[in-house]
Amino acid sequence: MLRLEGKCAIVTGAGRGIGKAIARKFLQEGARVLICDIVPERVAEAIAELATYGEVRPFVGDISRADVCDAIVASAVAYFGDIHVLANNAGIALFSSFLDQTEADWDRTMAVNLKSMFLLGQRVAKAMIAHGHGGAIVNMASTNGLMGERNLGAYNASKGAVVLLTKTMAVELAEHNIRVNCVAPGLIRTNLATDAGVDDAFLDVYLQKIPMRRRGTPEEVASLFAYLASDEASFITGDAVVIDGGQLSEE
């Protein structure tokens, strides 16, 4: 039996990168999936690719808005009749020194990386409770939520908050049989860093911080999401699971 057979899932930030890999893995494990992204073209391209793996539905919108989160949940229930899993993956990283960080960049980072997880997580949890069953919510944190790093003050702060939001959700939702965990990746091979202006020379130096001397892949992170979303992880909740090639284990 597939890990997520019979499950209905929402995956945010699924137009590319790790989010698309999570959606693909969920489909391969038997789930029906609603993917969300703010860029229509990314959603269309992802749907065309992912449809070969199973039933996948599109949603375009800004998940930092409450009305959009309401619409996502309503759409998932309309498509599938239920929601069993939420992969709260969407996020942004805006590189700037602490002294140069703008208020607008701070607010946008907090809105996308943190507020959206509260808004959508709350609404999905209420839907799970209303349907009379439990479920699994997996939030996207980062090793940057467990340590500091230069030029990522807003991102670091948002991901640190995700870790504690996850633990609070886990404590309060346990009585409803809803498990909540977060995944904390280190350096993963995506375009998030390069889109923000990080070049290959920087990445080559950064690899020296990682005992395994390589970047992780979106597929490796997606496999961890699938495990935490599955019944195999039925006694795991409130955890921040690190996937970083050993980076945080070495000074």
N, C-alpha and C positions, 0 to 999 in steps of 0.2 A: 504493500500500500504506500502511496505517495504521502510525504510528510504533511501536505496541506490540502489533501483531497477533501472536497466538500466545503472548503473554507472560502469566504468572500473577503477580499482585502482592498484597502486603499493604500496607494504609495504616492507620496508627494515628491516633488522635484524629480519626476521620473522621465523627463524629456531627454536626459543624457546622463552620462557618467554613472556614478554609484546608484542613483535612483533607478535608472533604466535597467541596470544589472539586477537590482533587487526585484523589480517587476518581472524580469525574465525568469529569475530563479523561482519566484512564487508561482508563476505559470507552469514552469517545468515540474514543480512539486504538486500540481493539481489544483491550485487556487484559481478563482475567477477574480480579475483585478481591475480596479478603476485607477487610472494613472492621472496625476495632476501636474501641471506645470504652468508657469506664467506666460510662456512664449508659444503662441499657436503653432508656428512652424515646427518647433521641437516636438510638440504633442503629435502632430500629424505624422512626422517621420518615425517617431517611436511606435505609434499604433501600427503603421505599415510593417515595421520590423517585428514587433512583438506578437502580432495576430497569428503568426505561424506556430506559436507555442500554446495557444489556448484562447479563452474568451477574455478580451481586454477592452475596456471602455475608456473614452477620453473625457477630460475636464480641463478647461483653461480658466485660470483665475489667480488672483493674488491672495494667498492663504493667510496673509496678515490681517485680512478683513473678516469680521465676524459674519457678515452676510454671505461671503463666499464660502466660508466653512459650513454654514447652514446648508448652502446649496450642494456642496460636495456630499455631505451625509445624505441629503434627500435624494441626490442622483444615485448614489450607491445602493440605497434601499430600493429605489425604483427599478434599477437594473437587476439587482440580485435578490432582493427581498430581505437581506440581512447583511450584517457586518461582523466579521469574526476577528479581523486583524487590521491594525493600522501601523504602517511604516512611516513615521514622521521624519522624513529624510531631508526635505528642502532646506537649503541654507546658502549663505553668501559669505565671502571673506573679502574685506576691503583693506588693503595694506596701507598703513600710514603710521608714522611715529605718534607716540602719545601726545607730544606737544603740538603736532599738526593735525590731529584728528578733528574733523568737523562735527558739529552737532548733528547735521543732516545724516552723515555717514553712521554715526553712533545710533541714531534713532532708527535708521533703516535696517541696520544689522540686528538690533534688538527685536524689531518687528518681525523680520523674516525668520531669524534663528531661534527666538524664544517665544514671543507672543503667539506666533502661529501654532506652536506646539501646545500651548495652553488652550487656545481657542478650539483647535480641531480635536485635540485629545479629550477635552471636556465633552464635546458634542458626540464624539464616537463612543465614549464611555456611557453616556446617557442612552444612546441607541442600543448598546449591548445590554444594559440593564433592562430597558424597556422590552427587549426581545426575550428576556428571561434566561439568559445564558451568560457565561463568562466570555473571555477573549484575551487577546494579547496586543499590547501596544509596545512598539519598539521605537524609541527616539534616537535621533542621530546626535551624539555628543562629539567629542574629539579628545585626543591626548592634550590638546590646548585647553581643555576644561579641567585638566589635572595638573598643569604646570604653566608657567608663563613663557611667552616668546615675544621677542621684539617685533614691533611694527604691526601687532595684531591685538591691540588693547580691547577693542570692542568685540572682536571675534572671541578672544579668550574669555572675556567676561560673560558673553552670551552662552558659551559652551559650558562654563563652570555652573551657570545657573540651570542649564538643562539637566546636569547631573543631579542637582538637588530637587528640581521639579520632578524628575523621574522618581526619586526616592519617596517624595511626598505623595505622588500619585499612587505608587505601589502600596504604601501603607494604608491610604484611604480607600483604595479600590479592591483590596484583597478580600474584603467581606463579600464582594460581588463576584468573586472568582475571576477578576480581571488582573492579569499579570502585566507589570510595566517594567521594562528594562531599557537601558540605553547602550549603544555601541560607541566606543571611543577609538576611532582609527588614528593611526599616525599618518605618515606620508604615503598617499595612495596615488597610483598612476591615473590621474584625471586631468582635465583641462582647467580645473578651478584655480590652481596656482599660476599656470601660464597665462590665463585670461587676466589675472591681476598684475601681470608684468614680471613674474619670477622667471628668470632665464635658466638655461641648462647648466651654466657654470655654478650658479647658486645650488641647484639640485645636486650636482656632483659633490660639492662640499658637504651638503646636508647628509648625504648617504653615509658619511663617516660617523655620524651619530647613531646609526642603526646597526646593531650587531650582525644582522643578516645581510647587510650591505646591499639592500635592494628596496625598491618601493613595493608596497602591496598592490594588489589588483582589485578593481571593483568587484570581480567575481568572488574573491576571498571574503570581502565584506558582506556581499550578498548572501553567501552561504551561512555566515553568522546570523544575519537577520532571519533567515529561514529557520534556522535551528531555534532561536529564541521565540519565534512566532509559533512554533509547532508544539504539539503535546509532549514531545520528548523533553522539553524544558519546563515541565509542569510544576516543578517546585523551585523554580528560579524566578525571583521578582525583586525589584529594587536594586539591581546590580548595574554597575558600569563596566562593561566587558571591553577590555583593551585589546586591540589588534594592531600591533605596531612593530613587529619584527624584533622586539626586545628593547626598543629605544628607552623606555622609562625604567628599565631594569639596570641601566648603566649610567653612572655619572658622566 
